[in-house]
Amino acid sequence: MRAQLRMNRPSTIALATALLATAAAVAGSPAAAATRVERARQLVPDELIVKRDGQSAPRTRELPEGVDVRDAVAALRRDPAVAYAAPNFIATASIAEGPVPNDPGTLTGLPGVPGGWVSKQWNFLPWEGPGTPLLPTSPGGIDAIGAWQNLQAVKRPGARGVTVAVLDTGIAYRAFGSRFRRSPDFTAGQFVKGHDFVDDSGLPLDRNGHGTHIAGTIAEKTNNGIGLTGLAYRAKLMPVRVLDRLGRGRADDIAEGIRFAADHDADIINMSFNFGCAKKVPSVAEAIRYSVHRGAVVVASVGNLGSESCVSPPATIPGVIGVGGTTEGGCIGNYSLAGKEVDLIAPGGGEAASSCPSVLISPIFQVTFRGGKERRFGEPPDYVGTSMAAAHVSGLAALVLVSGLIDRTKKGGSIPAQVTARLKKTARTLGLPPLIEGAGLIDAARATDPECQAACFSHRG
């Protein structure tokens, strides 16, 4: 089906005579031409996504020469036979420039040194308690250790049996030729079949590093004496490449990627990218509704100040858990956007908003490319943003799914609704308005604690 869609693209839309006349007049204006150049940075020029009544799926269409995308959309929306028409918008990655595991905290460190990861992964540390030299506390931590212990106690460690689809720039999940090799902190057995919707390939290999980093936070191997740790370290990962090497992705590819993940039984779909502020992407919204109806928990970053100016889709789409970012000091990040669509906040690293006095500014560390090379891996110090925050929520959602606290026999949207409610009720407030922190900062230990019920919910840090 995908090959056929690619072969059929681009196909020409037969637009109404009035639309062509209007577009021809607009095309003759130098000012209008300049506007279209600026707009093209946020959408695929000369294309739109159209779904007509009775069609099972939308189609990507090429416009005749001289027809402006927005003029075409406006005309098609007046056609009662058209369910929706929208530009093929471009999304960009949301990055703002038992026992303690033995992961040493570096790829070149000595294996088996307890607590090596602790010096870098403040985000996984407990946020309260006395702390110890091997396991200190961190004001911005989510207490992954407590969650791991909770799941160990019920014999469901690491979210075994859950599949998380990572819609991103791909993942360094396997070797291929002389150019690509698998990230050393992943194993081949933790991946299920994915797809590359950018190059229409069965090999969704990362060309950027962003997707590998996101996948690491969700499910990098733990207690293996290599590198760092992941939250849901026994979950399966589904690599779905919808963003190119520059971290940019088309709405049609993203919508297909969401449907692919849902159709291949992904329990969670992580989307650490955003479209422009207030953009309408009906094909993506429709795909999200489809995936939620199939029982998938859908998580997305809310976007970063500087890249976006408001909380942006897919985080604004109903059914999606929108995630803002926090810092090592337990503050809201100075990049994290505010709005009613912020459901939760989670570690994104970086600098705090000016209202918070903390000077702790560590990034989120995971194993990914260093130096822009697909064969060289390290733990680069420049990953900060709501992209990283969304990955924490997806990893925790996987742990909650296997905790025994969710009724997974119920079908449809009940499962994602239960997970969302659990994450919100067990979050801790940073004392910020709901438009900034949503329900609060996720707490992995409380979210997976069977004793944390109604009384626990009322205690919010």
C-alpha positions in Angstrom: 0.0 0.0 0.0 2.8 2.4 0.9 4.6 1.7 -2.3 1.5 2.5 -4.3 0.9 5.7 -2.4 4.5 6.8 -3.3 4.1 5.8 -6.9 0.9 7.8 -7.1 2.5 11.0 -5.7 2.4 13.6 -7.0 -1.0 13.4 -8.6 -2.8 16.6 -9.8 -6.0 17.9 -8.2 -8.7 19.1 -10.5 -9.6 22.4 -8.9 -12.5 24.6 -9.7 -12.1 27.3 -12.4 -12.8 30.0 -9.8 -9.9 28.7 -7.7 -7.5 28.7 -10.6 -8.5 32.3 -11.5 -8.0 33.5 -8.0 -4.6 31.7 -7.7 -3.4 33.2 -10.9 -4.2 36.6 -9.7 -2.4 36.1 -6.4 0.6 34.5 -8.1 1.2 37.7 -10.1 1.9 39.7 -6.9 5.6 39.9 -5.8 4.5 40.4 -2.2 2.4 37.3 -2.3 5.3 35.3 -3.8 7.5 36.4 -0.9 4.8 35.2 1.5 4.7 31.8 -0.1 8.5 31.4 0.2 8.3 32.1 3.9 5.3 29.8 4.4 7.1 27.0 2.5 9.5 26.6 5.4 6.6 25.2 7.4 4.8 23.1 4.7 5.5 21.1 1.6 5.1 23.6 -1.3 2.5 22.9 -3.9 0.9 19.9 -2.0 -2.1 19.4 0.2 -3.8 16.5 2.0 -7.4 15.9 1.0 -9.9 13.5 2.2 -13.3 13.2 0.4 -16.4 11.9 1.9 -16.5 8.1 1.6 -12.7 7.7 1.3 -11.1 5.5 3.9 -7.9 7.5 4.0 -6.7 10.9 2.9 -4.5 11.4 -0.2 -1.6 13.7 -0.8 -2.2 15.8 -4.0 0.0 18.2 -6.0 -1.4 21.5 -7.1 -1.3 22.9 -10.6 1.4 25.5 -11.2 0.6 28.9 -9.9 -2.0 27.7 -7.3 -1.3 28.8 -3.7 -1.7 26.1 -1.1 -3.9 28.1 1.2 -6.1 29.3 -1.7 -6.6 25.7 -2.7 -7.4 24.7 0.9 -10.0 27.5 1.2 -11.7 26.5 -2.0 -11.8 22.8 -1.2 -13.2 23.4 2.3 -16.2 25.0 0.6 -16.9 21.8 -1.3 -19.5 19.7 0.6 -18.0 16.5 -0.8 -14.6 17.2 0.9 -14.3 15.9 4.5 -11.1 18.0 5.0 -8.3 19.6 3.2 -5.1 20.9 4.7 -1.5 21.9 3.8 1.1 19.1 4.1 2.7 20.8 7.1 6.2 20.1 8.3 6.9 19.1 11.9 10.3 19.6 13.5 11.9 17.7 16.4 11.3 19.3 19.8 14.9 19.8 21.0 16.1 23.1 22.5 19.7 23.1 21.3 16.0 -4.0 43.2 19.7 -2.9 43.5 21.3 0.1 41.9 22.1 -0.7 38.3 25.7 -1.2 37.4 25.7 1.0 34.3 29.0 2.9 34.5 27.8 6.2 33.0 30.1 6.1 30.0 30.8 3.7 27.1 34.5 3.5 28.1 34.0 3.1 31.8 34.7 0.0 33.8 31.7 -2.3 33.8 30.2 -3.4 37.1 30.9 -0.1 39.0 27.7 0.5 41.0 26.1 3.9 40.6 28.2 5.1 37.7 25.1 6.3 35.8 24.0 8.3 38.9 26.5 11.1 38.2 24.6 11.9 34.9 21.1 10.6 35.2 19.7 13.0 37.8 16.4 12.6 36.1 15.9 9.0 37.3 16.9 9.7 40.9 14.5 9.9 43.9 13.4 13.4 44.7 12.8 12.9 48.4 14.4 10.9 51.2 17.8 10.9 52.9 19.9 9.8 49.9 23.2 7.9 50.0 26.6 8.3 48.4 25.6 5.7 45.8 22.0 6.9 45.4 21.6 10.6 46.1 18.4 12.5 45.7 17.7 15.1 43.1 15.0 17.8 43.2 14.2 17.1 39.6 14.2 13.4 39.8 11.2 11.1 39.1 12.4 8.1 41.2 12.8 5.5 38.6 14.5 3.3 41.2 11.3 3.2 43.2 9.3 2.2 40.1 11.7 -0.6 39.2 11.4 -1.9 42.8 7.6 -1.8 42.6 7.6 -3.8 39.4 10.2 -6.2 40.7 7.9 -6.9 43.7 5.1 -8.0 41.4 7.4 -9.9 39.1 6.9 -7.6 36.1 10.3 -5.8 35.9 11.1 -3.3 33.2 7.8 -3.3 31.3 8.3 -6.7 29.6 5.5 -7.3 27.1 4.9 -3.6 26.2 5.7 -2.1 22.8 6.6 1.5 22.5 6.6 3.1 19.0 9.2 5.9 18.6 8.0 8.1 15.8 11.2 10.2 15.2 14.3 10.3 13.1 14.7 6.5 13.3 16.8 4.5 15.8 20.3 3.1 15.6 18.7 -0.3 16.2 20.9 -2.5 13.9 24.0 -2.5 11.8 23.7 -2.0 8.0 26.7 -1.9 5.7 29.8 0.1 6.6 27.9 3.2 7.6 25.5 2.2 10.3 25.9 0.2 13.5 23.6 -0.5 16.4 23.9 1.7 19.5 26.0 -0.4 22.0 23.4 0.1 24.8 20.6 -1.6 22.8 20.2 -5.3 22.0 18.8 -6.6 18.7 16.1 -8.6 20.6 14.4 -5.5 22.0 13.2 -4.2 18.7 10.1 -5.1 16.7 9.5 -4.5 13.0 9.3 -0.8 12.1 9.2 1.3 8.9 10.9 4.3 7.3 8.2 6.6 5.9 10.6 9.3 4.9 12.5 7.0 2.4 9.8 4.4 2.1 12.0 1.6 3.4 11.8 -1.2 5.9 15.0 0.0 7.6 14.1 3.0 9.8 17.8 3.8 10.7 18.6 7.0 12.4 20.4 9.7 10.4 20.3 12.4 13.1 20.7 11.0 16.6 17.5 12.5 18.1 15.4 9.3 17.7 18.1 7.1 19.2 18.4 9.5 22.2 14.6 9.4 22.7 14.5 5.6 22.5 17.3 5.4 25.0 15.4 7.3 27.7 12.4 5.0 27.1 14.1 1.7 27.0 17.9 1.7 26.9 19.3 -1.5 28.5 19.8 -1.4 32.3 22.2 -3.2 34.6 24.3 -4.4 31.6 27.5 -2.7 32.6 27.3 -0.4 29.5 26.5 3.3 29.3 23.3 4.5 30.9 19.9 3.3 31.9 16.4 3.5 30.4 13.1 3.7 32.2 11.2 0.7 30.6 14.3 -1.3 30.0 12.6 -4.6 29.0 10.0 -3.0 26.8 10.1 -3.6 23.0 10.9 -0.6 20.8 9.3 0.0 17.4 11.3 2.3 15.2 9.1 4.4 12.9 11.0 7.0 10.9 8.9 10.1 10.1 11.5 12.8 10.5 14.5 13.3 8.1 18.2 13.8 8.9 17.3 17.5 9.7 14.6 16.5 12.2 11.8 17.6 9.8 8.8 15.5 8.9 5.7 15.8 6.6 2.2 15.5 7.9 1.3 12.7 5.6 4.3 10.6 6.6 3.6 11.2 10.2 -0.1 10.2 9.9 0.9 7.0 8.1 3.5 6.3 10.8 0.9 6.7 13.6 -1.5 4.3 11.8 1.4 1.8 11.2 2.2 1.8 14.9 -1.4 1.3 15.9 -1.9 -1.4 13.3 1.2 -3.2 14.5 0.0 -3.3 18.1 2.1 -0.5 19.7 0.9 0.1 23.2 2.5 3.6 23.4 3.3 6.1 20.6 5.9 8.7 21.4 6.1 11.8 19.3 8.9 14.2 20.3 8.2 16.8 17.6 5.8 19.6 16.8 4.1 21.4 13.9 4.0 25.2 13.9 1.9 27.2 16.4 -1.9 26.8 15.8 -1.5 24.6 12.7 -4.4 22.3 11.8 -3.3 18.9 10.8 -6.5 16.9 10.3 -4.8 13.8 8.8 -2.6 13.5 11.9 -5.5 14.2 14.2 -7.5 11.5 12.5 -4.7 9.0 12.8 -4.3 9.8 16.5 -8.1 9.2 17.1 -7.7 5.8 15.3 -4.7 4.8 17.4 -6.4 5.8 20.7 -9.5 3.9 19.7 -7.2 0.9 19.3 -5.9 1.4 22.8 -2.6 3.1 22.3 -1.3 5.7 24.7 -0.2 8.7 22.7 2.5 11.1 24.1 3.9 14.3 22.6 6.1 17.2 23.5 4.4 20.5 23.8 7.2 22.3 22.0 10.0 24.7 22.9 10.0 28.4 23.1 12.1 29.7 20.2 11.1 26.8 17.9 7.4 27.3 18.6 5.5 30.2 20.1 2.6 28.2 21.6 1.8 24.7 22.6 1.5 23.0 19.2 0.2 19.8 17.6 0.4 16.9 18.0 0.3 17.9 21.7 -2.9 19.9 21.2 -4.8 17.1 19.6 -7.5 15.4 21.8 -6.3 12.1 23.2 -2.6 13.1 23.3 -0.7 13.5 26.6 1.1 16.9 26.1 4.3 17.1 28.1 6.4 20.1 29.2 10.0 20.1 30.4 11.6 20.5 33.8 15.2 20.9 35.0 17.6 19.2 37.4 16.7 21.8 40.0 13.0 20.8 39.9 12.0 24.0 38.0 10.1 24.5 34.8 12.5 24.8 31.9 12.9 28.2 30.3 12.0 26.6 27.0 8.8 24.9 28.1 5.6 26.4 26.7 2.5 27.0 28.7 -1.1 26.4 27.7 -4.3 24.4 28.6 -3.0 21.5 26.6 -0.1 20.9 29.0 -1.1 17.7 30.8 2.1 16.8 32.6 5.7 17.9 33.0 8.8 15.6 33.0 12.6 16.1 32.9 13.9 17.9 29.9 17.1 19.4 31.4 18.6 22.8 30.7 18.1 26.2 32.3 15.2 27.1 34.5 12.7 29.8 34.0 13.7 33.1 35.6 11.2 32.7 38.4 13.1 29.7 39.8 16.4 30.4 41.6 18.0 27.0 40.9 21.4 27.0 39.0 21.3 23.3 38.2 21.3 23.0 34.4 22.4 19.5 33.4 21.0 18.1 30.2 19.4 14.7 29.6 22.1 12.1 28.9 21.5 9.0 26.8 23.7 7.1 24.4 23.4 8.4 20.8 25.6 9.7 18.0 28.4 12.0 18.8 30.1 14.3 16.3 27.2 13.8 13.8 28.5 10.3 12.8 26.2 7.3 12.5 29.0 5.0 13.6 30.3 6.9 16.6 28.4 6.8 19.9 28.7 8.7 23.2 26.6 10.7 25.7 26.5 14.2 24.2 25.7 17.0 26.6 23.4 19.1 24.4 20.1 17.3 24.5 17.6 19.6 26.2 13.9 20.2 25.6 10.4 18.9 25.7 11.4 16.1 23.3 13.3 14.5 26.2 10.4 15.2 28.6 7.9 13.3 26.4 10.2 10.3 26.3 10.1 10.1 30.2 6.3 10.0 30.1 6.3 7.3 27.4 8.7 5.2 29.5 6.7 5.6 32.6 3.4 4.8 30.8 5.0 1.5 29.8 5.8 0.7 33.5 2.3 1.7 34.5 0.7 -0.6 31.9 2.4 -3.7 33.4 2.0 -2.6 37.0 -1.3 -4.4 37.4 -2.9 -1.1 38.3 -4.6 -0.8 34.8 -7.5 -2.9 33.6 -6.1 -4.0 30.3 -9.1 -6.2 29.5 -11.1 -3.1 28.6 -11.0 -2.2 25.0 -10.8 1.0 22.9 -9.9 4.3 24.6 -10.3 3.0 28.1 -6.6 1.9 28.5 -5.1 5.2 27.5 -7.6 7.0 29.6 -6.7 4.9 32.6 -2.9 5.4 32.1 -3.4 9.2 31.7 -5.5 9.4 34.9 -2.9 7.4 36.8 0.0 9.6 35.7 -1.9 12.8 36.5 -3.2 11.7 39.9 0.3 10.6 41.1 2.2 13.6 39.8 3.7 16.1 42.2 3.1 19.8 41.9 5.9 22.3 41.6 3.6 25.0 42.9 3.0 26.4 39.4 -0.2 27.3 37.6 -1.9 24.4 35.7 -1.2 26.2 32.4 2.5 25.7 33.1 2.7 22.3 34.9 -0.5 20.6 34.0 -1.1 18.0 36.7 2.5 18.3 37.8 5.9 16.5 37.5 5.6 12.7 37.0 6.5 10.5 39.9 7.5 7.0 38.7 7.5 5.4 42.1 4.1 6.6 43.1 2.6 5.9 39.7 3.6 2.2 40.0 2.9 1.8 43.7 -0.2 -0.5 44.3 -0.6 1.2 47.7 -0.9 4.6 46.2 -4.6 4.9 45.8 -7.1 7.7 46.8 -5.2 8.8 49.9 -1.9 8.9 48.0 -3.5 11.0 45.3 -4.2 13.8 47.7 -0.5 14.1 48.7 1.2 16.2 46.0 4.8 16.9 47.1 
